Amino acid sequence: MPYTYPIETEAMFDDRADQFVAFGIPAGDVERMRSNITDMWLDAPGGWVYEWSILGAEYAEKGQHYLASLIYGCAKFPCLAHEPRAVALGKQVEEYQAASSSFPVRFERRLLSVPYVGGEVEVPVHIYSATGEYESLPVLLMSAGVDTWKMDIHGMLVAAAQHTGATVLAFDMPGTGEIATFHSTTTRTRSS
């Protein structure tokens, strides 16, 4: 059973439209989505994930991968309540990686194996550096919080790498973002 809660789409746009625009989504697209979306949980025309995902696919087809990643980020927002949002998160990761060669800093995506409850879990992290000399620089750890995850704060991560000279390592908080989706599929028992 998908996790849902009562919320009006208009209230969601009132709360987050400015944030979406600040992240880099054109205001006209945000207003178009405000007009098109009538239900937060419906997986059909008028549904939050459905409409944002159509827009994300349009930008991906045009080769505008970074913008597509931002839009898929909106599609999965605010939580991974059901499969369509998890699919949108997967598309966000794909588009973000496709855009990474255009980033103004060096970028790597790594899966780190971390001890967890007698086993290990793979944690996807993103690493940014102005020089690419990751190991020789101080490391600044950054996480965006509960409902906004590492790819959503791209501008802050890049700025931190450029202005501090540090290696910036971005991750999602436990139980959120990719951590939530990876946890169920990658936990394994450590051999003795």
Secondary structure, DSSP 8 states (H G I E B T S, - for coil): --------HHHHHHHHHHHHHHHT--HHHHHHHHHH--BSS-SSTTBHHHHHHHHHHHHHHTT-HHHHHHHHHHHH-S---SHHHHHHHHHHHHHHHHHGGGSSSEEEEEEEEEEETTEEEEEEEEEEESSS-GGGS-EEEE---SSS-GGGGHHHHHHHHHHH-SEEEE---TTSHHHHHHHHHH-EE---
